Structure formats: structure tokens, C-alpha cells
Amino acid sequence: MVGGGYTGLWTALALKEREPSARVVLLEAATCGSGPSGRNGGFLHGYWASLASLVPLLGPEEALALARAGERVIPAVRALPDDVWLRVGGMLMVSAAPSQDRAVENAVAAAAKLDVPEQAVPLDRAQIAARVRSPVFRRGVFFPDGATVQPARLVRALRRAAIAAGVQLYEQTAMSRVLEGAVLTATGRVRAPEVVVAINAAATGWRPVARHVTNFGSYVVLTEPVPELLEELGWTGGEAILDGRMFLHYFRTTADGRVLMGSGSGPIGFRGKLDDRFTRDAPTAARAERGLRRLLPGLAAARVERAWGGPIDVSADHLPFFGTVPGSRHVHYGLGYSGHGVGPSWLGGQILASLALGLDDEWTALPLATRRVASLPPEPLKRLGGGVVRSAIMACEQADEEERRAPLPARVGAALPRVLGMQIGTR
């Protein structure tokens, strides 16, 4: 195993559960969870909230199969022996501007068409206000399949579980090269009949997957504890919330009464390079705070205590993909969560464990492992094109939120989300 985040740790655990006698070695360049797995928004859910995007991409049967597989995510986290601050409060998508109404409507319509209306319950303005009061929330949809966790606690719990299961863990051991049957490091090599590369955003410059994925930056801000303000807002049910933008805002409460607000509108990567733009981009952090103040003005008095960011690996169709390197039978990979990886990484662990064990089973039959993933343009066109898309959509969303007319950006903004299919953020 290469990579000590959620994907690598879930895969290692799945391997030991299925083959207790197997020798599983996990290499991590820094410490487990030091990357995006330890610094995300902590939204834990599967794919019921994504039906409107999944059906056009996969078809109804495959979309339902994926959503039903994702129902096993929360029970898997609940089964961990450590306290990860799991709170199952469901998830809300709210419309905070006219252009976001369609996202809510599409989510409700998709669930109804597939005869699972209970998975996407429409809410009017008053019903939204009963859960969280905001003057800008127009309507919404409630997804019962939703929870929150403390992300660093989750990755540490997985680390402890892996060690207890007998996984040999080597932190501060960076991979320098992957070969068929071996992984090279600065001080030696690890020989193994099967190799799994689970480094997510750090893999975007790796040749076997580079044409299918790019990096975006996502940033969050965290307030001081404000339990009294949350009481005033009526936001006491633990719901995770996101809006209907393409570059979404995502926000949640914490166990100690804080509010986390994130924005998936950060910088775009180039040739897989992960630099300070992904961790020290003040403008994106400022956009997250502005989103907090606009969407939840009742928190105007809440002081922001922390801000941080990280890269997310965005695939061409905004779904993760798992497979075996072409020309190889024994080097496997998984990435492309597109900001939605806390829950689906458990699915990824099951898929990668099956690939490493040479199994053809329910996991390798999922569309995350079987579909053909579209390719992105080569660099520098990938970055330039991503920049154009990002700028056009952000301009449209900003104009809409400020109730200004912007004919051309509005037309671009209306078309691109349908083409790209899913929202961008790191939940």
C-alpha cells in the first residue's frame, strides 16, 4: 500500500479482514492523515445525494447500485472502536439564489423517478427555516443519508485499527517510483506481488492517471465555539449543509459548537504539482468567510479562529475511479474523489482490496471500477481550460447572488454545470 489516508487505510483493513494471514505493508510519505484525509470538511455520506448527476452518466440501474452500496459507509465508520465524533443528522442542499433552484429540483426529481423519493425530501422555505434560519435560503432538499465526523479523528482511528489488525506501517517513507512487483523509496525497495497506489491528489502527475484528473484547491474557515448562536439559528440537529453552486459552499457544526464553512473555489493545479497555493491561498479562505457571513448572517458575531486548505483530486466526470495500470496486472490505483471522498473512500478500499486479491465480485462490478473515464486535455490546455471554466462559473454565481444581470456569464454558468455534472468542494 502506498498512501496513509482514508483510501490506503481502508484498503489495508479490507485486505486483512479478508486474508488475515496476508502480509500488508503500508508506506506513507509523512504521517497518516497529514494530507486531505485529515483536513477536509468531515461530510460522511454515499451517493444518494448525487442521483441527478449519476443517472445521466451511468444509467438508472448503475446509479442505484452505487447509491445502495454507499449505504454501508456510515455503518462501517460506526463500527470503528474509537470515537470519531460521528453525528448522523442527514444532509441539506439549500438554494441560496435563483440559479441554485434547479439543483434542488433536479435532486428531488431524480429520486422520485427512480422510485426512492424518501432519499431526497423537498423542503420549502418554512421547512428549511425549521432546521436552520437564514434569510437567503429559498428552498432545499433533505438527504437522510448524511453524517459528519471529525476527519483527523477518523484517520487516526483507521490508523490504530490497521496496526491492531497487523498492518506494517512505515511513516516518513516516501515512494520514489512504482515498479511491477516493487515500490522504491529513498533508502530501499519493498517487494510485493501486488501494489496499491492510494495517494489521491498527489497522483495527478503520475503518468497512468494524469489525463483523467486535475487538482483544485479547497479552503475552510472555523469559528470559535458559538453554541448560543446556533440555538438562535435553530441549527441544532447536526445537519451537514451545502448550497447549490457549482463551486459549492459546504458548512456544518462541530461537537464543541463551532461552525465550519468551506469553499471549493481554490486554485487549479498544473502537472500534478502541489505547492503553497493549495495550503496558503488567502483569497480562497476569504471567499469561504464571505460565504459564511452571507449565508448565515446570524453568525456575524462569530469570530473565525482558523483557516486552512488543501488539494482535491477532480476527475473528468467528477467520480472516483479504480483500476489496474494498463500493461500491468499487479499495480492498482484509486483516486478522483472530486471533493467527496470521506464516505466513498470506504467503497474504494473494498474495490482496491478485491483488485489486489484478483477477485471479480460485487465491488469490482461497481461503476467506480468498470466505467470508461473520460480524458482531460493535455497540459497546458488542461489548466487553461479549467481556469476558463472556473472564472466563468464564479462570475455567474457572484452576479446571481448579488442580483445583477450578467447575460453571457449566466448562459455559460447555466451550461457548464450540466456538462461537468457535479459540484466541486471537499466535504
C-alpha positions as CSV (number, residue, x, y, z in Angstrom):
1,M,0.0,0.0,0.0
2,V,1.3,3.5,-0.9
3,G,-0.6,6.3,1.0
4,G,-1.8,6.6,4.5
5,G,-5.0,8.5,4.0
6,Y,-8.5,7.1,4.1
7,T,-8.2,5.1,0.9
8,G,-5.0,3.4,1.8
9,L,-6.1,2.6,5.4
10,W,-9.5,1.3,4.4
11,T,-7.8,-0.9,1.7
12,A,-5.3,-2.2,4.2
13,L,-8.1,-3.1,6.7
14,A,-10.2,-4.7,4.0
15,L,-7.2,-6.9,2.9
16,K,-6.5,-8.0,6.5
17,E,-10.2,-8.7,7.1
18,R,-10.4,-11.0,4.0
19,E,-7.0,-12.5,4.2
20,P,-5.8,-12.3,7.9
21,S,-2.6,-14.2,7.0
22,A,-1.6,-11.7,4.3
23,R,1.4,-9.5,4.9
24,V,0.2,-5.9,4.3
25,V,2.8,-3.1,4.3
26,L,1.7,0.5,4.1
27,L,4.1,3.3,3.2
28,E,3.3,6.9,4.0
29,A,5.4,9.9,2.9
30,A,4.7,11.9,6.1
31,T,2.2,10.8,8.8
32,C,-1.1,9.2,8.2
33,G,-3.8,11.9,7.6
34,S,-1.4,14.7,7.1
35,G,-2.9,15.3,3.6
36,P,-6.5,15.9,2.7
37,S,-7.8,13.0,4.7
38,G,-7.0,14.9,7.9
39,R,-8.1,18.4,6.8
40,N,-11.4,18.0,5.0
41,G,-14.9,19.1,6.0
42,G,-15.9,15.8,7.5
43,F,-19.1,15.2,5.5
44,L,-19.8,11.5,5.6
45,H,-22.3,10.1,3.0
46,G,-22.6,8.0,0.0
47,Y,-24.3,8.7,-3.4
48,W,-28.0,9.2,-2.8
49,A,-27.4,13.0,-2.9
50,S,-25.8,12.6,-6.3
51,L,-28.5,10.7,-8.2
52,A,-29.3,13.7,-10.5
53,S,-25.7,13.6,-11.8
54,L,-25.2,9.8,-11.7
55,V,-28.2,8.8,-13.8
56,P,-27.1,10.7,-17.0
57,L,-23.6,9.4,-16.5
58,L,-24.2,5.8,-15.5
59,G,-27.8,5.0,-16.3
60,P,-30.5,4.3,-13.6
61,E,-29.5,0.7,-12.7
62,E,-25.9,1.5,-12.1
63,A,-26.7,4.7,-10.3
64,L,-29.0,2.9,-7.9
65,A,-26.4,0.1,-7.4
66,L,-23.8,2.7,-6.4
67,A,-26.1,4.6,-4.1
68,R,-27.1,1.4,-2.4
69,A,-23.5,0.3,-2.0
70,G,-22.8,3.7,-0.4
71,E,-25.4,3.0,2.4
72,R,-22.8,0.8,4.0
73,V,-20.4,3.7,4.6
74,I,-21.9,5.1,7.8
75,P,-22.2,1.7,9.5
76,A,-18.6,0.9,8.7
77,V,-17.5,4.1,10.4
78,R,-19.8,3.5,13.3
79,A,-18.2,0.0,13.8
80,L,-14.8,1.6,14.5
81,P,-13.9,1.2,18.2
82,D,-12.7,4.9,18.5
83,D,-14.8,8.0,18.9
84,V,-14.6,9.9,15.7
85,W,-17.4,12.4,16.7
86,L,-19.8,10.7,14.3
87,R,-23.2,12.5,14.2
88,V,-25.9,11.2,11.9
89,G,-28.0,14.3,11.2
90,G,-28.6,13.9,7.4
91,M,-27.6,16.4,4.8
92,L,-29.3,19.5,3.4
93,M,-28.9,21.1,0.0
94,V,-30.2,24.6,0.0
95,S,-30.8,27.1,-2.7
96,A,-29.4,30.5,-1.8
97,A,-30.0,32.2,-5.2
98,P,-32.4,31.7,-8.1
99,S,-29.8,29.9,-10.2
100,Q,-29.4,27.3,-7.5
101,D,-33.1,26.3,-7.5
102,R,-32.5,23.8,-10.4
103,A,-30.0,21.8,-8.3
104,V,-32.6,21.3,-5.6
105,E,-35.4,20.5,-8.1
106,N,-33.2,18.0,-10.0
107,A,-32.2,16.1,-6.9
108,V,-35.9,15.7,-5.9
109,A,-36.9,14.7,-9.4
110,A,-34.1,12.1,-9.8
111,A,-35.1,10.3,-6.6
112,A,-38.7,10.4,-7.5
113,K,-38.1,9.0,-10.9
114,L,-36.1,6.1,-9.5
115,D,-38.9,5.4,-7.0
116,V,-36.8,6.3,-4.0
117,P,-38.4,9.7,-3.0
118,E,-37.5,9.1,0.6
119,Q,-33.9,9.7,-0.3
120,A,-34.4,13.3,-1.3
121,V,-37.2,15.0,0.6
122,P,-38.2,18.5,-0.7
123,L,-38.3,21.4,1.8
124,D,-40.0,24.8,1.3
125,R,-38.7,28.0,2.9
126,A,-40.5,27.4,6.2
127,Q,-39.4,23.8,6.4
128,I,-35.8,24.9,5.8
129,A,-36.1,27.6,8.5
130,A,-37.3,24.9,11.0
131,R,-33.8,23.3,10.6
132,V,-31.6,26.4,10.2
133,R,-32.8,30.0,9.8
134,S,-31.2,32.1,7.1
135,P,-32.8,35.0,5.1
136,V,-31.2,33.7,1.9
137,F,-32.3,30.1,1.9
138,R,-35.1,29.8,-0.6
139,R,-35.9,26.1,-0.6
140,G,-34.0,22.9,-0.1
141,V,-33.8,19.1,-0.1
142,F,-33.1,16.8,2.8
143,F,-31.0,13.7,2.3
144,P,-31.3,11.2,5.2
145,D,-28.0,9.6,4.1
146,G,-25.7,12.0,5.7
147,A,-23.5,12.4,8.8
148,T,-20.4,14.3,10.0
149,V,-17.2,13.2,11.6
150,Q,-14.0,14.9,12.9
151,P,-11.8,14.0,9.9
152,A,-8.5,13.8,11.8
153,R,-10.0,11.6,14.4
154,L,-11.3,9.3,11.7
155,V,-7.9,8.9,10.1
156,R,-6.3,8.3,13.4
157,A,-8.9,5.7,14.3
158,L,-8.2,3.9,11.0
159,R,-4.5,4.0,11.6
160,R,-4.9,2.4,15.0
161,A,-7.3,-0.2,13.6
162,A,-4.8,-1.1,10.8
163,I,-2.0,-1.5,13.2
164,A,-4.1,-3.6,15.5
165,A,-5.0,-5.8,12.5
166,G,-1.3,-6.5,11.8
167,V,-0.6,-4.0,9.0
168,Q,3.0,-3.0,9.0
169,L,3.1,0.8,8.8
170,Y,6.1,2.9,7.7
171,E,5.6,6.6,8.0
172,Q,8.1,9.2,6.8
173,T,8.8,6.8,3.9
174,A,8.1,8.5,0.6
175,M,7.7,6.5,-2.5
176,S,10.1,7.5,-5.3
177,R,8.9,5.0,-8.0
178,V,6.4,2.2,-8.6
179,L,7.5,-0.9,-10.5
180,E,5.8,-4.1,-11.3
181,G,6.2,-6.0,-8.0
182,A,8.1,-3.4,-6.1
183,V,8.0,0.2,-4.6
184,L,11.2,2.2,-4.5
185,T,11.9,4.6,-1.6
186,A,14.9,6.8,-0.9
187,T,16.5,4.1,1.2
188,G,15.5,0.9,-0.4
189,R,12.7,-1.1,-2.0
190,V,9.7,-3.0,-0.9
191,R,9.0,-6.1,-3.0
192,A,5.3,-7.2,-3.2
193,P,3.3,-9.3,-5.5
194,E,0.5,-6.6,-5.5
195,V,0.9,-2.9,-5.2
196,V,-1.8,-0.4,-4.5
197,V,-1.2,3.3,-5.1
198,A,-3.6,5.4,-3.0
199,I,-2.2,8.9,-2.9
200,N,-5.2,10.7,-4.5
201,A,-4.3,14.4,-5.2
202,A,-0.5,13.6,-5.2
203,A,-1.1,11.2,-8.1
204,T,-2.3,13.8,-10.6
205,G,1.1,14.0,-12.1
206,W,1.5,10.2,-12.3
207,R,1.5,9.1,-16.0
208,P,-1.0,6.3,-15.8
209,V,-3.8,8.6,-14.5
210,A,-2.7,12.1,-15.3
211,R,-5.1,12.6,-18.3
212,H,-8.1,11.7,-16.1
213,V,-7.6,14.0,-13.1
214,T,-6.5,17.5,-12.1
215,N,-6.3,19.3,-8.7
216,F,-8.4,22.1,-7.3
217,G,-7.9,23.9,-4.0
218,S,-10.5,24.0,-1.3
219,Y,-10.4,26.0,1.9
220,V,-12.3,26.1,5.1
221,V,-12.7,28.6,8.0
222,L,-13.6,27.5,11.5
223,T,-15.4,29.8,14.0
224,E,-14.9,30.0,17.8
225,P,-17.5,28.0,19.8
226,V,-20.9,29.7,19.4
227,P,-23.5,27.3,20.8
228,E,-25.8,30.1,21.8
229,L,-25.9,31.5,18.3
230,L,-26.6,28.0,16.9
231,E,-29.6,27.8,19.3
232,E,-30.8,31.2,17.9
233,L,-30.5,29.9,14.3
234,G,-32.3,26.7,15.3
235,W,-29.4,24.7,13.8
236,T,-29.2,22.0,16.5
237,G,-29.9,18.9,14.5
238,G,-26.4,18.3,13.3
239,E,-27.3,18.6,9.6
240,A,-24.4,18.9,7.1
241,I,-25.4,21.6,4.6
242,L,-24.2,22.6,1.1
243,D,-25.6,25.1,-1.3
244,G,-26.5,24.6,-5.0
245,R,-23.5,26.4,-6.5
246,M,-21.1,24.6,-8.8
247,F,-18.1,25.7,-6.7
248,L,-20.1,24.9,-3.6
249,H,-20.2,26.3,-0.1
250,Y,-20.3,23.5,2.5
251,F,-20.9,24.0,6.2
252,R,-21.5,22.1,9.3
253,T,-21.4,22.3,13.1
254,T,-18.9,20.6,15.3
255,A,-19.2,18.7,18.6
256,D,-18.0,21.8,20.5
257,G,-20.4,24.2,18.9
258,R,-18.2,25.7,16.2
259,V,-19.2,26.3,12.6
260,L,-17.0,25.1,9.7
261,M,-17.6,26.8,6.3
262,G,-15.8,25.7,3.2
263,S,-15.4,26.9,-0.4
264,G,-14.4,24.7,-3.3
265,S,-13.2,27.7,-5.4
266,G,-9.5,27.5,-4.9
267,P,-6.6,27.4,-7.4
268,I,-6.1,24.9,-10.2
269,G,-3.1,22.6,-10.3
270,F,-0.5,22.2,-13.1
271,R,1.2,18.9,-14.0
272,G,0.3,17.5,-10.6
273,K,2.4,19.9,-8.7
274,L,1.2,20.5,-5.1
275,D,2.6,23.9,-3.9
276,D,1.7,26.6,-1.3
277,R,-1.3,27.7,-3.4
278,F,-3.1,24.7,-2.0
279,T,-2.4,25.4,1.6
280,R,-1.8,29.2,1.8
281,D,-4.2,30.8,-0.6
282,A,-5.6,33.7,1.4
283,P,-8.2,34.8,-1.3
284,T,-9.9,31.4,-1.3
285,A,-10.0,31.4,2.5
286,A,-11.5,34.9,2.4
287,R,-14.2,33.6,0.0
288,A,-15.1,31.0,2.5
289,E,-15.5,33.5,5.2
290,R,-17.6,35.8,3.0
291,G,-19.8,32.8,2.3
292,L,-20.3,32.3,6.0
293,R,-21.3,35.9,6.6
294,R,-23.7,36.0,3.6
295,L,-25.4,32.6,4.0
296,L,-25.6,32.7,7.8
297,P,-25.8,36.4,8.9
298,G,-26.9,35.2,12.3
299,L,-23.3,34.3,12.9
300,A,-22.0,37.8,12.3
301,A,-20.6,38.0,15.8
302,A,-18.8,34.6,15.5
303,R,-15.1,35.1,15.3
304,V,-13.1,33.0,12.8
305,E,-10.3,31.3,14.6
306,R,-8.7,29.1,12.0
307,A,-8.5,28.8,8.2
308,W,-6.8,26.0,6.2
309,G,-6.8,24.5,2.7
310,G,-5.7,21.5,0.7
311,P,-5.8,20.0,-2.8
312,I,-8.7,17.8,-4.1
313,D,-8.3,15.4,-7.0
314,V,-11.0,16.2,-9.5
315,S,-11.7,13.6,-12.2
316,A,-13.0,14.3,-15.7
317,D,-16.5,13.1,-14.7
318,H,-16.3,14.0,-11.0
319,L,-16.5,10.4,-9.8
320,P,-13.6,8.4,-8.3
321,F,-12.1,5.7,-10.5
322,F,-10.3,2.5,-9.6
323,G,-8.4,0.1,-11.7
324,T,-5.1,-1.6,-12.7
325,V,-2.4,0.2,-14.6
326,P,-2.6,-0.6,-18.3
327,G,0.1,-3.1,-19.2
328,S,0.3,-4.3,-15.6
329,R,-1.6,-7.0,-13.7
330,H,-0.4,-6.1,-10.3
331,V,-0.3,-2.3,-9.8
332,H,-3.6,-0.9,-8.8
333,Y,-4.8,2.7,-8.2
334,G,-7.8,4.7,-7.0
335,L,-8.4,8.5,-7.0
336,G,-10.6,11.3,-8.4
337,Y,-13.0,11.8,-5.4
338,S,-13.6,15.3,-6.5
339,G,-14.0,16.6,-3.0
340,H,-16.4,13.8,-2.0
341,G,-14.1,11.2,-0.5
342,V,-14.7,10.8,3.2
343,G,-17.5,8.2,2.6
344,P,-16.7,6.8,-0.8
345,S,-13.1,6.1,0.3
346,W,-14.6,3.1,2.2
347,L,-16.0,1.9,-1.1
348,G,-12.6,2.5,-2.7
349,G,-11.0,0.4,0.0
350,Q,-13.3,-2.5,-0.8
351,I,-12.7,-2.2,-4.6
352,L,-8.9,-2.0,-4.3
353,A,-8.7,-4.9,-1.9
354,S,-10.7,-7.0,-4.4
355,L,-8.4,-5.9,-7.2
356,A,-5.3,-6.8,-5.2
357,L,-6.7,-10.2,-4.4
358,G,-7.7,-10.8,-8.0
359,L,-11.4,-11.1,-7.3
360,D,-14.3,-10.5,-9.6
361,D,-17.0,-9.6,-7.1
362,E,-19.7,-7.1,-6.1
363,W,-17.0,-4.4,-5.5
364,T,-15.2,-4.7,-8.8
365,A,-18.6,-4.7,-10.6
366,L,-19.4,-1.2,-9.3
367,P,-19.2,1.6,-11.9
368,L,-16.4,3.2,-10.0
369,A,-14.3,0.3,-11.3
370,T,-15.9,-0.6,-14.6
371,R,-16.8,2.6,-16.4
372,R,-14.6,4.3,-19.0
373,V,-13.3,7.5,-17.5
374,A,-13.2,10.5,-19.9
375,S,-9.8,12.2,-20.5
376,L,-9.0,15.8,-19.9
377,P,-6.9,17.8,-22.3
378,P,-3.1,17.6,-22.0
379,E,-1.2,20.3,-20.2
380,P,-1.1,23.3,-20.5
381,L,-4.6,23.1,-22.1
382,K,-5.9,21.3,-19.0
383,R,-5.0,24.1,-16.7
384,L,-6.0,26.9,-19.1
385,G,-9.4,25.3,-19.8
386,G,-10.0,24.7,-16.2
387,G,-9.3,28.3,-15.5
388,V,-11.8,29.5,-18.1
389,V,-14.5,27.2,-16.7
390,R,-13.7,28.3,-13.1
391,S,-13.8,32.0,-13.9
392,A,-17.0,31.8,-16.0
393,I,-18.9,29.9,-13.3
394,M,-17.7,32.0,-10.5
395,A,-18.6,35.2,-12.3
396,C,-22.1,33.9,-13.0
397,E,-22.6,32.8,-9.4
398,Q,-21.4,36.0,-8.0
399,A,-23.6,38.1,-10.3
400,D,-26.6,35.9,-9.4
401,E,-26.0,36.2,-5.7
402,E,-25.8,40.0,-6.0
403,E,-29.0,40.0,-8.2
404,R,-27.2,41.7,-11.1
405,R,-27.8,40.8,-14.7
406,A,-25.0,39.1,-16.5
407,P,-26.3,37.7,-19.8
408,L,-23.2,36.0,-21.2
409,P,-21.8,34.6,-17.9
410,A,-25.2,33.4,-17.0
411,R,-25.5,31.4,-20.2
412,V,-22.1,29.9,-19.7
413,G,-22.8,29.3,-16.0
414,A,-26.1,27.5,-16.8
415,A,-24.5,25.2,-19.4
416,L,-21.2,24.2,-17.7
417,P,-22.6,22.6,-14.6
418,R,-24.7,20.3,-16.8
419,V,-21.6,19.4,-18.8
420,L,-19.4,18.9,-15.8
421,G,-22.1,17.2,-13.9
422,M,-21.3,17.5,-10.2
423,Q,-20.3,20.1,-7.6
424,I,-16.7,20.9,-6.6
425,G,-15.7,21.1,-3.0
426,T,-14.1,19.0,-0.3
427,R,-16.7,17.6,2.0
